[in-house]
Amino acid sequence: MGKTPQVQAEEAPRPPAEVTGLEINIQIVQAIKKLQANSLFFEFVYSLKSKV
């Protein structure tokens, strides 16, 4: 038997109910901070390697 429309609707991905611009900005800022932390870490490791 085929699936009922209700089951198909439940399996469909649901977008967030209310995603404000502020929430998106916070996520972007957090992502940028992670990238900055990663690049600082790699610079630190590289500087250690160059000293050896």
C-alpha positions in Angstrom: 0.0 0.0 0.0 1.1 3.6 -0.7 1.9 6.0 2.1 -0.8 8.3 3.2 -0.4 12.1 2.5 0.0 12.6 6.3 3.0 10.4 6.5 4.7 12.0 3.5 4.1 15.4 5.1 5.7 14.3 8.3 8.8 13.0 6.4 9.3 16.3 4.6 11.9 18.6 6.0 10.4 21.5 7.9 11.9 24.9 7.8 12.4 26.7 11.1 9.1 28.4 12.2 10.6 31.8 12.8 14.2 32.5 11.8 14.9 36.2 12.3 17.7 38.1 10.7 19.3 38.5 14.1 19.5 34.7 14.6 21.1 34.4 11.2 23.6 37.2 12.0 24.5 35.5 15.2 25.2 32.2 13.4 27.4 34.0 10.8 29.4 35.8 13.5 29.9 32.5 15.4 31.1 30.8 12.2 33.5 33.7 11.5 34.9 33.4 15.0 35.5 29.7 14.5 37.3 30.3 11.3 39.4 33.0 12.9 40.3 30.7 15.8 41.3 27.9 13.4 43.5 30.2 11.3 45.2 31.5 14.5 45.8 28.0 15.6 47.4 27.0 12.3 49.5 30.1 12.3 50.7 29.2 15.8 51.5 25.6 14.7 53.3 26.9 11.6 55.4 29.3 13.7 56.4 26.4 16.0 57.5 24.3 13.0 59.5 27.2 11.5 61.4 27.6 14.8 62.5 24.0 15.0 
